[in-house]
Amino acid sequence: MAYQLSPGVAWTEIDLTTIVPPVSTTTGAFVGNFDWGPTGEVFPVANELELVRYFQRPSANTFKSFFTAANFLNYSQSLQLVRATGNTAVNATSGNSGLLIKNKNDYETQYIDLSAANTYGMFAARYAGKIGDTLKVSVWASANANAYAQWAYAEEFNGVPSTSAYTADRNGANDEMHIVVVDSNGKFGLAGTILEKFAFVSKASDAKLDDGSSNYWVNVLNDRSDYVYALNPAQNVITQVSDTSTWGNQAQGTNFAESSPGYTMTLKGGVDHAPTDADIIQGYDLFSNPDITDVSLVMCGDHSQTVAEYVVDNIAGQRKDCVAFVSPLMEDVVNNSGYELQSLTAYRNDFNSSSYAVMDSAWKKQFDKYNNVYRWVPLNGDIAGLCARTDYERDAWWSPAGFNRGSIKNVVTLSWNPAKADRDDLYKVGINPVVNFPGEGVILYGDKTMLNKPSAFDRINVRRLFIVLEKAITKAAKYSLFEFNDEFTRAQFVALVEPYLRDVKGRRGIYDFKVVCDETNNTPEVIDRNEFVGDIYIKPARSINFIQLNFVAVRTGVAFSEVVGKF
């Protein structure tokens, strides 16, 4: 009771409405090689349109990574993507040399205010890679109406730039400018396409729009452009613009320098550099901390065995709240006729036993609509996607395999279609066959994990069931931290967990359960160590992998009761 000096009524609240929260199970994670996009950071992508927008269309060097990501997005709307590049990749610039700007944070900490000694020019491509060389930026920064009419992009804007209301109110003048970003070579679309335009942005560093947002040209480009950064060079560094001596001053009393005619600057110096295994692994390390990145389905794409083993052991195996998806090496299943089983088995046996990993048996040929060609691509993006689709349609503890939920999209043909005897051998070593059944489609025909020993955890549905239970109950249990280990807290914990497990049981995820949290496992010794113990016993539901049908012919005149159960 609250401290009182005189008689009265006090009240307090005890919240017993806490529930076990839902957890995400459909978010994928992937590190790949792309021609465009931020590097060194986890970037969310919701669909293939966003994948193209931020990481660009597939090329001869990047299509395997692109389609791993795109194929996953055919089943799920949540992908955490990392672009990996080699250490010599650089962004194209409008100056005489390139530089590497990894991402927006890298830009804001290193490049937003370059010194007078810089040779990078006025603009840099948003991301590293040779594709940035296709970009042109045209700037008009003068109120000269007659000259403006001759500017190639004048008709794209509603009037000549002059003086903004913000600057006029502060006795300044001539702060407005127009900026156009153009695809000169058609790498982002059609040649000559205007990718972006920024109208009536300001040379004044403090310029604001009516809604309070910045209208300073540097800030506008850096916040809104998908293609370029403004490097904001110091006075007299830019040779393309005759006078920038006042650009970047505050609006108060400033008559901003004009430049005429419009200047068009071609970006150049972009360099591609394919990532090494070390670069790819560094990218996957961004997913190593579950407190920072919440992911459930980690794809290995077409990466080397070294990378795949690292993901299995050090990402999924260490996090223990996600599953890694591995495909065979291309050379094991494409143009390796007659030796697929042997090569696959050898590859599988090089991996450590793990219930947090899943391996498939083939690559698929699919149509690349961006380049009008057919491509061989690994299947792990699809297999991870099947798990996500299963979660949307059912729950994570349902198997993603079979004719109900295991149908794979966009398959022209499989690199290897294993026969029944081959499927038997694959299953023995924990490789899930992918099978083309005529008239019924391409089907994931197994749901094993890469666990070597016989166990409930050698099935995908059981592993993912426990991931869901462990994540959800752990989130709920943290609210017991720093409370007293007494009968009330223990009863509260049981009352929290049991309804959740009953719900999972009702949704066919478990056959039965028992929660023990009392004085039997919270002994005085446990309490004195400032610990709290809850034992949760689970009988997981099992997927059907084998069906036995017995057809018994019975003579006329024989009662079924005479023969049922006798064979």
SEVEXNU-465353 format. One line per field, with one value per residue (C-alpha): residue number from 1; x, y, z; residue in three letters. Coordinates in steps of 0.02 Angstrom, whole numbers, plus 50000, padded with zeros to 5 digits. Example, Ala and Ser with C-alpha at 12.3 -4.5 7.8 and 13.67 -1.06 7.14 Angstrom:
REM residues 2
num c(1,2)
x c(50615,50684)
y c(49775,49947)
z c(50390,50357)
residu c(ala,ser)
END
This chain:
REM residues 567
num c(1,2,3,4,5,6,7,8,9,10,11,12,13,14,15,16,17,18,19,20,21,22,23,24,25,26,27,28,29,30,31,32,33,34,35,36,37,38,39,40,41,42,43,44,45,46,47,48,49,50,51,52,53,54,55,56,57,58,59,60,61,62,63,64,65,66,67,68,69,70,71,72,73,74,75,76,77,78,79,80,81,82,83,84,85,86,87,88,89,90,91,92,93,94,95,96,97,98,99,100,101,102,103,104,105,106,107,108,109,110,111,112,113,114,115,116,117,118,119,120,121,122,123,124,125,126,127,128,129,130,131,132,133,134,135,136,137,138,139,140,141,142,143,144,145,146,147,148,149,150,151,152,153,154,155,156,157,158,159,160,161,162,163,164,165,166,167,168,169,170,171,172,173,174,175,176,177,178,179,180,181,182,183,184,185,186,187,188,189,190,191,192,193,194,195,196,197,198,199,200,201,202,203,204,205,206,207,208,209,210,211,212,213,214,215,216,217,218,219,220,221,222,223,224,225,226,227,228,229,230,231,232,233,234,235,236,237,238,239,240,241,242,243,244,245,246,247,248,249,250,251,252,253,254,255,256,257,258,259,260,261,262,263,264,265,266,267,268,269,270,271,272,273,274,275,276,277,278,279,280,281,282,283,284,285,286,287,288,289,290,291,292,293,294,295,296,297,298,299,300,301,302,303,304,305,306,307,308,309,310,311,312,313,314,315,316,317,318,319,320,321,322,323,324,325,326,327,328,329,330,331,332,333,334,335,336,337,338,339,340,341,342,343,344,345,346,347,348,349,350,351,352,353,354,355,356,357,358,359,360,361,362,363,364,365,366,367,368,369,370,371,372,373,374,375,376,377,378,379,380,381,382,383,384,385,386,387,388,389,390,391,392,393,394,395,396,397,398,399,400,401,402,403,404,405,406,407,408,409,410,411,412,413,414,415,416,417,418,419,420,421,422,423,424,425,426,427,428,429,430,431,432,433,434,435,436,437,438,439,440,441,442,443,444,445,446,447,448,449,450,451,452,453,454,455,456,457,458,459,460,461,462,463,464,465,466,467,468,469,470,471,472,473,474,475,476,477,478,479,480,481,482,483,484,485,486,487,488,489,490,491,492,493,494,495,496,497,498,499,500,501,502,503,504,505,506,507,508,509,510,511,512,513,514,515,516,517,518,519,520,521,522,523,524,525,526,527,528,529,530,531,532,533,534,535,536,537,538,539,540,541,542,543,544,545,546,547,548,549,550,551,552,553,554,555,556,557,558,559,560,561,562,563,564,565,566,567)
x c(50000,50058,50121,49979,49972,49785,49645,49599,49587,49732,49733,49859,49856,49923,49930,49887,49841,50015,50018,50151,50180,50179,50348,50403,50437,50432,50580,50721,50904,51027,51197,51228,51324,51231,51277,51196,51135,51203,51345,51390,51214,51054,50923,50738,50655,50470,50449,50538,50499,50595,50734,50756,50738,50873,50988,50954,50913,51015,51170,51283,51382,51239,51090,51115,51107,50966,50854,50890,50819,50681,50625,50609,50505,50384,50327,50362,50355,50498,50682,50832,50965,51151,51251,51431,51570,51756,51866,51913,51735,51704,51565,51568,51585,51575,51758,51919,51921,51804,51777,51687,51530,51460,51292,51203,51281,51453,51416,51353,51504,51640,51587,51451,51580,51733,51885,51943,52072,51945,51942,51778,51670,51494,51404,51436,51335,51231,51315,51475,51492,51523,51337,51352,51445,51279,51218,51216,51168,51113,51102,51019,51059,51014,50861,50905,50741,50807,50953,50843,50732,50883,50916,50878,50771,50680,50512,50524,50497,50360,50458,50630,50719,50735,50717,50622,50498,50609,50760,50660,50592,50773,50828,50922,50906,50936,50945,50839,50904,50840,50927,50896,50968,50973,51010,51123,51158,50999,51074,50929,50794,50791,50935,50899,50767,50749,50765,50737,50710,50718,50632,50666,50788,50892,51075,51044,51098,50957,50817,50653,50489,50321,50312,50478,50581,50748,50752,50942,50995,51125,51001,50863,50971,51046,50877,50771,50879,50894,51041,51160,51237,51286,51466,51448,51623,51709,51725,51805,51826,51693,51756,51590,51501,51579,51546,51488,51567,51404,51324,51295,51284,51130,50990,50999,51061,51144,51133,51179,51295,51215,51286,51229,51201,51150,51292,51277,51401,51432,51480,51629,51756,51637,51719,51643,51731,51654,51653,51768,51713,51779,51671,51517,51551,51574,51401,51323,51402,51279,51147,51244,51159,50975,50951,50989,50917,50760,50768,50704,50757,50939,50981,51154,51120,51254,51396,51543,51549,51657,51521,51380,51468,51497,51313,51258,51380,51406,51244,51099,51192,51243,51082,50971,50818,50830,50861,50994,50949,51085,51084,51213,51357,51311,51442,51368,51197,51210,51291,51348,51238,51255,51360,51234,51199,51382,51431,51284,51319,51502,51455,51327,51447,51569,51444,51428,51270,51140,50953,50964,51001,50908,50981,50893,50945,50948,50954,50813,50812,50702,50669,50760,50635,50758,50884,50773,50876,50859,50964,51017,50988,50996,50836,50869,50779,50624,50639,50653,50506,50401,50428,50369,50218,50175,50179,50059,49940,49958,50092,50280,50256,50176,50290,50329,50346,50226,50085,49987,50123,50282,50248,50394,50361,50442,50529,50565,50661,50764,50950,50918,50754,50797,50712,50637,50799,50897,50771,50795,50983,50963,50845,50964,51094,50972,50953,50777,50734,50652,50550,50461,50302,50224,50059,50080,50228,50395,50378,50489,50477,50561,50566,50726,50854,51041,51042,51136,51061,50882,50780,50620,50733,50781,50619,50595,50425,50486,50640,50536,50403,50534,50607,50435,50403,50574,50569,50393,50406,50578,50505,50367,50482,50593,50457,50493,50671,50706,50543,50541,50561,50409,50248,50158,50287,50298,50110,50104,50231,50131,49972,50061,50135,49996,49863,49990,50034,49851,49827,49973,49900,49732,49819,49894,50073,50094,50011,50030,50131,50170,50239,50330,50378,50364,50467,50523,50634,50651,50738,50813,50982,50912,50830,50990,51082,50956,50893,50720,50680,50533,50530,50421,50389,50329,50266,50288,50171,50254,50234,50186,50331,50274,50101,50059,49899,49842,49714,49635,49523,49387,49281,49095,49005,49150,49109,49234,49242,49321,49470,49496,49652,49709,49843)
y c(50000,50174,50275,50373,50489,50480,50356,50335,50216,50185,50082,49996,49889,49714,49670,49488,49515,49487,49362,49270,49384,49327,49313,49338,49179,49237,49357,49301,49349,49347,49416,49431,49506,49650,49787,49923,49958,49997,49892,49849,49867,49766,49835,49784,49732,49689,49636,49614,49793,49857,49733,49806,49985,49973,49834,49840,49712,49552,49547,49405,49427,49448,49346,49202,49320,49420,49270,49192,49351,49372,49191,49208,49365,49265,49182,49313,49502,49520,49504,49578,49598,49638,49682,49625,49700,49681,49811,49899,49940,50128,50250,50350,50539,50698,50736,50653,50506,50382,50343,50210,50267,50109,50175,50330,50317,50304,50457,50560,50520,50542,50632,50759,50897,50867,50977,51099,50973,50849,50802,50707,50845,50898,50731,50547,50396,50334,50165,50081,50000,50034,50052,50225,50282,50290,50435,50617,50762,50928,51085,51251,51386,51552,51664,51711,51669,51688,51572,51451,51422,51344,51218,51042,51005,51171,51097,50972,51111,51237,51397,51475,51459,51626,51671,51563,51639,51580,51674,51827,51843,51854,51984,51858,51822,51697,51541,51424,51291,51142,50973,50828,50651,50561,50382,50414,50234,50142,50042,50088,50094,50171,50278,50462,50429,50563,50463,50604,50791,50911,51077,51243,51173,51303,51351,51412,51286,51338,51342,51265,51220,51265,51096,51129,51006,51058,51127,51143,51056,50948,50885,50858,50749,50653,50616,50588,50533,50349,50382,50519,50605,50786,50799,50981,51033,51186,51351,51348,51160,51135,51180,51143,51284,51454,51522,51432,51552,51585,51414,51338,51506,51543,51640,51798,51940,51826,51860,51686,51666,51614,51503,51502,51410,51243,51122,50937,50825,50643,50529,50417,50307,50179,50010,49838,49714,49543,49496,49363,49230,49342,49486,49374,49308,49485,49522,49372,49429,49574,49442,49364,49460,49415,49569,49678,49581,49475,49347,49169,49101,49124,49083,49033,49070,49006,49040,48924,48779,48886,49018,48891,48800,48967,49014,48844,48839,49021,49108,48986,48870,49010,49111,48956,49054,49032,48901,48906,48844,48764,48710,48598,48671,48705,48586,48443,48447,48545,48451,48314,48176,48010,48078,48191,48074,48039,48224,48280,48151,48200,48383,48350,48245,48390,48487,48471,48395,48530,48539,48723,48689,48617,48557,48531,48424,48527,48692,48753,48834,48989,49129,49293,49420,49562,49492,49375,49220,49061,49045,48906,48964,48878,48826,48881,49046,48947,48822,48961,49042,48883,48895,49076,49032,48890,49012,49129,48987,48880,48897,48873,48698,48632,48547,48651,48494,48392,48424,48539,48666,48613,48673,48775,48921,48973,48811,48774,48616,48541,48508,48334,48243,48102,47933,47839,47745,47908,47991,47850,47878,48067,48052,47939,48078,48220,48295,48342,48286,48410,48312,48355,48253,48258,48349,48399,48517,48531,48480,48488,48304,48298,48394,48340,48449,48417,48331,48167,48074,48008,48136,48237,48382,48299,48370,48550,48570,48514,48624,48775,48734,48744,48903,48984,48920,48969,49144,49181,49114,49193,49363,49340,49274,49429,49521,49408,49473,49563,49505,49394,49207,49162,49067,49215,49245,49059,49044,49198,49119,48958,49056,49148,48998,48868,48963,48995,48810,48762,48876,48794,48624,48679,48730,48554,48605,48491,48335,48379,48483,48510,48665,48644,48799,48773,48731,48566,48652,48820,48753,48863,48840,48902,49051,49095,49098,49228,49106,49057,48890,48844,48669,48656,48480,48467,48322,48392,48349,48242,48257,48103,48044,47866,47802,47616,47565,47384,47322,47158,47056,46969,46820,46841,46783,46824,46954,47097,47067,46900,46976,47155,47162,46987,47041)
z c(50000,49960,50107,50189,50338,50364,50329,50147,50000,49884,49725,49617,49459,49425,49241,49209,49027,48956,48812,48715,48565,48384,48299,48121,48021,47840,47829,47716,47721,47577,47528,47342,47198,47115,46990,47094,47270,47443,47511,47689,47757,47773,47654,47657,47493,47479,47298,47131,47078,47229,47194,47020,47082,47216,47149,46962,46830,46817,46709,46653,46815,46937,46877,46999,47148,47070,47040,47210,47285,47156,47171,47359,47335,47228,47390,47524,47541,47662,47615,47706,47571,47577,47423,47430,47323,47309,47391,47227,47174,47162,47121,46961,46987,46884,46922,46874,46991,47074,47256,47356,47445,47522,47579,47645,47817,47739,47633,47780,47888,47755,47597,47626,47651,47545,47561,47430,47374,47308,47123,47127,47058,47097,47094,47129,47075,47219,47221,47166,46997,46814,46785,46863,46706,46614,46722,46670,46781,46708,46816,46779,46906,46823,46811,46631,46543,46366,46395,46493,46342,46254,46393,46334,46486,46505,46457,46601,46727,46763,46744,46761,46929,47018,47201,47325,47447,47590,47524,47471,47647,47706,47578,47473,47287,47146,47254,47148,47028,46928,46923,46803,46813,46644,46589,46441,46388,46437,46581,46696,46563,46390,46330,46360,46493,46626,46785,46909,46912,47057,47031,47117,47243,47335,47345,47524,47656,47774,47643,47697,47614,47688,47777,47864,47761,47688,47512,47504,47343,47431,47559,47431,47320,47463,47541,47386,47239,47194,47078,47138,47287,47294,47347,47401,47348,47416,47323,47150,47145,47013,46842,46758,46850,46831,47005,47159,47283,47376,47357,47528,47618,47721,47636,47743,47633,47505,47318,47258,47111,46948,46814,46635,46524,46600,46633,46596,46683,46635,46778,46747,46835,46907,46937,46965,47076,47106,47290,47358,47482,47620,47557,47552,47727,47791,47721,47808,47971,47968,48009,48152,48294,48318,48427,48275,48128,48142,48002,47985,47815,47762,47581,47520,47335,47218,47339,47366,47485,47601,47613,47629,47772,47859,47846,47911,48057,48104,48058,48074,48192,48309,48303,48324,48271,48082,47950,47813,47638,47532,47350,47268,47171,46990,46922,47026,46944,46780,46634,46751,46683,46772,46914,47002,47149,47179,47171,47278,47413,47422,47436,47572,47674,47687,47794,47981,48049,48083,48109,48062,47879,47729,47563,47397,47249,47090,46995,46886,46715,46709,46587,46616,46550,46575,46451,46348,46389,46492,46649,46767,46946,47117,47203,47382,47356,47304,47447,47575,47487,47506,47695,47692,47586,47705,47849,47760,47716,47872,48007,48020,48092,47933,47808,47653,47547,47443,47321,47437,47479,47389,47211,47141,47022,46858,46812,46630,46672,46812,46797,46868,46896,47018,46999,47147,47183,47178,47294,47418,47421,47433,47580,47675,47679,47714,47539,47490,47313,47195,47069,46908,46906,46732,46735,46918,46916,47003,47185,47339,47384,47553,47716,47800,47887,47878,48049,48036,48184,48192,48285,48278,48228,48065,47994,47938,48018,48190,48184,48133,48264,48402,48329,48339,48515,48579,48503,48559,48737,48760,48712,48839,48977,48976,49072,49221,49232,49396,49473,49628,49605,49710,49689,49612,49475,49435,49424,49314,49196,49182,49153,49014,48923,48937,48838,48700,48689,48691,48541,48449,48491,48423,48262,48251,48288,48440,48505,48688,48811,48994,49081,49246,49343,49529,49681,49604,49476,49565,49719,49854,49770,49603,49687,49779,49612,49552,49422,49363,49279,49170,49093,48939,48874,48693,48589,48413,48272,48139,47951,47851,47746,47708,47666,47673,47585,47603,47478,47534,47420,47520,47462,47441,47596,47714,47845,47858,48046,48008,47916,47980,48086,48038,47914)
residu c(met,ala,tyr,gln,leu,ser,pro,gly,val,ala,trp,thr,glu,ile,asp,leu,thr,thr,ile,val,pro,pro,val,ser,thr,thr,thr,gly,ala,phe,val,gly,asn,phe,asp,trp,gly,pro,thr,gly,glu,val,phe,pro,val,ala,asn,glu,leu,glu,leu,val,arg,tyr,phe,gln,arg,pro,ser,ala,asn,thr,phe,lys,ser,phe,phe,thr,ala,ala,asn,phe,leu,asn,tyr,ser,gln,ser,leu,gln,leu,val,arg,ala,thr,gly,asn,thr,ala,val,asn,ala,thr,ser,gly,asn,ser,gly,leu,leu,ile,lys,asn,lys,asn,asp,tyr,glu,thr,gln,tyr,ile,asp,leu,ser,ala,ala,asn,thr,tyr,gly,met,phe,ala,ala,arg,tyr,ala,gly,lys,ile,gly,asp,thr,leu,lys,val,ser,val,trp,ala,ser,ala,asn,ala,asn,ala,tyr,ala,gln,trp,ala,tyr,ala,glu,glu,phe,asn,gly,val,pro,ser,thr,ser,ala,tyr,thr,ala,asp,arg,asn,gly,ala,asn,asp,glu,met,his,ile,val,val,val,asp,ser,asn,gly,lys,phe,gly,leu,ala,gly,thr,ile,leu,glu,lys,phe,ala,phe,val,ser,lys,ala,ser,asp,ala,lys,leu,asp,asp,gly,ser,ser,asn,tyr,trp,val,asn,val,leu,asn,asp,arg,ser,asp,tyr,val,tyr,ala,leu,asn,pro,ala,gln,asn,val,ile,thr,gln,val,ser,asp,thr,ser,thr,trp,gly,asn,gln,ala,gln,gly,thr,asn,phe,ala,glu,ser,ser,pro,gly,tyr,thr,met,thr,leu,lys,gly,gly,val,asp,his,ala,pro,thr,asp,ala,asp,ile,ile,gln,gly,tyr,asp,leu,phe,ser,asn,pro,asp,ile,thr,asp,val,ser,leu,val,met,cys,gly,asp,his,ser,gln,thr,val,ala,glu,tyr,val,val,asp,asn,ile,ala,gly,gln,arg,lys,asp,cys,val,ala,phe,val,ser,pro,leu,met,glu,asp,val,val,asn,asn,ser,gly,tyr,glu,leu,gln,ser,leu,thr,ala,tyr,arg,asn,asp,phe,asn,ser,ser,ser,tyr,ala,val,met,asp,ser,ala,trp,lys,lys,gln,phe,asp,lys,tyr,asn,asn,val,tyr,arg,trp,val,pro,leu,asn,gly,asp,ile,ala,gly,leu,cys,ala,arg,thr,asp,tyr,glu,arg,asp,ala,trp,trp,ser,pro,ala,gly,phe,asn,arg,gly,ser,ile,lys,asn,val,val,thr,leu,ser,trp,asn,pro,ala,lys,ala,asp,arg,asp,asp,leu,tyr,lys,val,gly,ile,asn,pro,val,val,asn,phe,pro,gly,glu,gly,val,ile,leu,tyr,gly,asp,lys,thr,met,leu,asn,lys,pro,ser,ala,phe,asp,arg,ile,asn,val,arg,arg,leu,phe,ile,val,leu,glu,lys,ala,ile,thr,lys,ala,ala,lys,tyr,ser,leu,phe,glu,phe,asn,asp,glu,phe,thr,arg,ala,gln,phe,val,ala,leu,val,glu,pro,tyr,leu,arg,asp,val,lys,gly,arg,arg,gly,ile,tyr,asp,phe,lys,val,val,cys,asp,glu,thr,asn,asn,thr,pro,glu,val,ile,asp,arg,asn,glu,phe,val,gly,asp,ile,tyr,ile,lys,pro,ala,arg,ser,ile,asn,phe,ile,gln,leu,asn,phe,val,ala,val,arg,thr,gly,val,ala,phe,ser,glu,val,val,gly,lys,phe)
END
